[in-house]
Amino acid sequence: MSKLVGLSLFSNVGVAEAYFKDIGVDIVLANEIVPERAKFYADVYPDTEVVCGDITDDVLRGEIISKAIEKDVDFVMATPPCQGMSKLGSMDPCDVRNQLVYYAVDVIKAVQPKFILIENVPQALKTCIYVDGNSMLIPEYLAGELSEDYYVNEDQRVKAMDYGVPQMRPRCIFLFSRRDTGILWNFPTVEKSQVTLADALKDIPSIDPLLREGYEETIKLFPDYESKKAEALKVSKWHYPPTHSKRHVEWMMHTPSGTSAIYNEVYYPQKPDGTRISAHENQYRRHAWEKPCRTITQNNGVISSLCCVHPGYPYKSATGEILYSDPRVFSIYELLIVSSLPTDWPIPDWANESLIRHVIGEGIPPILVKKIMIELLNQL
């Protein structure tokens, strides 16, 4: 029997919901604007009704409200897009995506669920939106709209790495409980130990990247490419070699764990004419073994993006030079692990690599959400 019946707004493909069935939370209705993501969600969660469309459309929003009331929804989870306020995004105060929380609140006020979870990046605490021509901070807006009927957690800042997720990922999460429930919903106690990449990836086979310059060039640089690939695929079909350009790969072969190639004396990021590429210190960076990985972004398949490269293992080349293995981004299988998704999560076979990487990079680590929900369920 379900303990909570839920609606997921801005649902992406249901990353956050991965463990809900296990704990008695039944998401019966979801809304996502992007058709291929809505289809992905429906394939992963066939028992959930997915409404595909724009929540800012009055007719569609009314449909969501009607269905939620009809299905006796008592829990709403809303995860509006963060790109307009994220430090990794535009940080444009006028970005229309920042306003989407307004439409989530409109649904919430109509449905009147017992419990609400609203998630975004930490910058949401300092971001203003415009309501009836007035500028106000998002926390101020939420308090003004919901505090009469709901309690809210005092500190909305949380880090996934404090709850058994091998990824730092700081978030802002508002937890609302309707006053007539008598429940004060807060985050669980922070766990004493963290899961490092050394813990999370210790049994995962090393793989070499496939070079964009072709298979022959790949074999020249990585003679063991095929045998390593074969061992990796025994673990999972999603642990296959990512594809990268040779020059990016060579820069990372000379970059130790936890550092960026921009600090290399010879093999640093450079243009074809040898001019050094100007880059942020977290670009062309390997993750560190002794820590949880840095926040996974939607651009996690690109070596030049912010801290996307496998930590690697040092080894001695035939010439005696110390190099570093795995000069590549995480495989999709490794992304599942560091994002705390089940390694057998039923990714649809039709989904391409770009889509899979984007939706995982935008998702909330589901182990974090699971533990936050259990904290509530224990009080019911």
N, C-alpha and C positions, 0 to 999 in steps of 0.2 A: 504493500500500500504506500502511495506517495505521501511524504510528509509536507511537501510544498508543491504547488502547481504554478509553473512559471511562464513568463513572457520574456524573450530576449530581444532587445532593440539594438540596432547596429550590430547584428549578430556575427558578421564576418562569416566564417565557416563552422563556428561552434567550437573553437579551440578551448575557450573557458569552460565549456560544458562537458568536457571529456569524461569526468568522473561523477557527474551528477546522478546518473542512474544508480550508481553503486551506493550512494548515500541517501537515496529516497527523494531526490529533487527531480521533478518531471517537467521539462520544458515542453509545453504543448503547443506553443506558438512562437514564431520568430519572424523578424523583419530584417531584410537586407536589400540594399538598393542595387547592387551589382548582380546581374543575372547569373554569371558563371559561379559566383560565390553562393548565391541562393541555391543553385543546383548542387553544388558541392555539399552544402549544409544538408539538403534534403537527402542526398545519397548516404551521408554519414549517420543521419538521424531520421530514418524513414517514418517514424511514428510522430514526428513533429510537423505541424502545418506551417509552411513557410510562405509568408506574404512578401513577394518581391516588388519593390517599388520605393518611391521617395516619401519619407515620413513627413516632409514639409507640405505635401499635397493634402489638402483638407479632406478630400474624399477618401483617399487611401488611409489616412490617419484615423478617420472615423470608422473605417472597416476594421482596423487593428483594435480599436477600442471596443467595438461591438463583439468581435470574436473573443477578446480577452474576458469580457464580462460573461459572455455565454459559456466560456470554459472554466469559470470560477477561478480565475488567476488570483493568487494571493502573494505572488512574488514577482517583481520586475527587476531585470538586470539590464542596464543601459551602458554601453561602452562607445560613446560618440568618437568619431575620428579625432586624432590628436595632432595631425600634421600642421595645423594652423598655429598651435601653441607650443609644440615640442621644440626643444633646443636643437634637435636634429632636423627640424622642419623649417618653415618660413618664419615662425614667430611673428606673424602678421596680425595685429590686433583687430584688423578689419576682415580677416578671413571668414567667409560665411560658415565654414565648418565649426567655428567656435560657437556659433549661435544654435547649433543643433540640440544642445541640452534643453533649450526652451521647448522644443517639440516633444522631447522625452517627458518633461515635466507636465506638459499638456495631457499626454496619455496617462501619466501616473495620477493626476488629479481626477481624471474621469473614471479610472479603474479602481482607485483607492485600495491598492494591495496592502497587505499587512507588513510586507518587508520590501526594501528597495536597496539595490547595490548599483551605484554609479561610479564608473572607473574612468580614469584618464591619466595623463602624465602629471608629475608634480607641479609643472608650470600652471596647471589649471587653477591652483590656489591663488595665483597672482594675475590671472587673465580676466579682463573685463569683457562683458558682452553688453549689447544695447537692447534694452527692453522699454518699449513705449518712448523711444527717444532718449532715454536716460542710460548713462554708462554705470555699470556696477560690476564688482568682482563676482565670479561664479559662486563662491561660497556664500556671499551676501545674497545673491539671487535665490539660491536654493533654500537658504534659511527663511527668506521672506515668503517664499511660496509654500514651504512644507512644514515649517517648525510648529505651526499651530496644531497640526495633526500628528506629527512624527517627532520621536527622539532621533538624534543623530550622534554618531561617534565623535568624541572630542578631537582626536588627532587623526587626520585623514592620510597621513604619510606612512607608507609601508614599503619594504623591500622584499622581493621574492626570495633572495638568498637567505633571509632570516627564517624561512619556513621550509627548508629542505629542497629548494630548487637550486640546481647548479648554475645559476644565472643571477647577476646582481639585480637588475631591473627594478629600479625605484618606481613606485606608482602613487597616485592619489586615488583613494577609494572612500567614497561616502557610504556609510551604512545607516539606513533609516529603518526604524521599527515604529509601527503605528502605536500611538499612546495607549489605546485600549487593550493592547497585548500585555502591557506591563513589562515588556522586555527591553533591556538596554543591550544593544548589540555592538560589540567592540572586537578588535582583532585578537586572535589568540596570543598567548605569551610567546615572546620571541624565543626561538630554539637556541640552545647553547652552542651547538656546533653547526658548521656550514659544510655543504657538499662541494668540494673542489672539483676542478676538471680532472685531476689525477684520480679522484674517486669515481667520477661519473664515466670516464672514458678508458679506464684501465684495461678493460678486456676487449676493446674495439680494435680490429686489425688496421694497421697502417695501409694507406693507399697512395699511389702516385696520381697526379693530375693527368688528364689527356690534353695534349698541346693543340692549340688552334692551328698550328702550322702543319699538323698532319700526324698520322700514325707513325711514319718512319722516324720523324723527329722525336716523337715521344719515346720510342724504343731506344734511340741513341742516347737520350738523356736518362732514361729509366729502364734498364735492361730487364728488371724484374716486374715491370708494369703488369703483364698478363697474370703471372702467378699471384701477385698481391691482390689483383682485382678478383681473381677466382676465390681466394680465401675470404675476401670481404663479402662477396655475394652469397657465401654460405651462411653468413650471419643474417643478412637481409637484402632483399632486392633494392632497397633504398640506400644501401651503402655502396654506391657506385662512384667512380671517379668524376669529380667536377672538371669542367673544361676551362682552361686559362691560356693566355698568351705566354709564349716562351720567356719573354723578357721579364714579365711579372713573376713567373715561377723562379727564374734565376735570382732575382732580387731576394725572394723569400727563402731560397735555399741558403742564403748567406745571412739570414736574420734569426737570431736566437729567440727562444720562448720569452714572451712577455715584452718584447721590444719592437720598435718600428724600423723598417728598412730605410727610413729617411735619415737615420743616424749611421748607416753603413759608410765606410770610407771609400769603397770602390763600387759595390753593387747597390747603389742608391737609385730611387726612382728618377728616371731621366728621359728626356725627349730623344727621338732618333738622332738628333745632332749632338747629344751629350749634355745638353743644358739640364741642370738639376730642376726637377719638378717641385714647385712650391706646394707643400702639403701640410695638413694638420698633423699633430704628433700622434693621433690615433688612426691615421690612415696607414695602409700597408703595415698594419700591426698584427703580430701574433698574440693570441690569448696566452695567459700564464697558467701553468699547471697547478700552482699552489693556491689558486683562488677560484671562486666561481667565475664563469665567463662574464664578460661585459654584456651589456644589453644587446640582445639580438634585434636587428632592425629589418625592415622589409627589403633592404638592399644587401642582404647577407650573402649573396652569391658572387660578389665582386671584390676581388682582392684589395682594390684601391679604396673601398668604403671603410667605414669606421670599425676598426678592430674586428675583422671577419676571419682571420686566418688561424688554422689549427696550430696548437702550441709547438708541435714537432718534436723530434728526438735527434740529439746530436749523433753524428756518425763520421767516420774517417773515409774520405774518398780514396780512390786508387793512387792519387798523387800525394796523399797524406794531409790534405786540406780538411779542416773540420767544417762539415756542412750540416744542414738540418732537414730532416725528412718532412713529408706531408706539407709541401709548399702550396697549399690550397685552402679553400674555404671548407667549412664543415660540410659533410655529406648530409643529405636529407635525414638519414637515419640518426646521425649525430645531432642534428637540429631537434629531432623529436626528443632525444635524451636531455639536452640542455634546456629545452623548453618545458620539460616534465610531462610531455605527452606520452601516452602508451606507445611502446615501440611497434605494437600491432594495430595502431590506430588505422581505421579502414579508409585510407586515402583512395579516392576514386581513381581507377586506372586511366581515365580520360584526361585527368588534370596534368598539365605540363609543369616542368620544373620551375619556371618563373612564377607561375601562380602559387604553387605549393610554398615556395620560399617567401613570397610576399605575405601570404595569409598567416604563416607561422610567425613571421617577424612582427606582424601587427597584433597577434593574439596575446591574451593574458596567460601567464603560466598556470595551467589548470590545477596543479597541486596547491598553489597559493589560494586559488578560489575555493577549492575543496575544503581546505583547512579553515578558511573564514566561514564557510557555510556550516561546517560541523560545529563551530563555536555557537552558531545560532541554533542549530538543530538540537544541541544538547540542552537548550533551555525550553524547548517546546514540550 
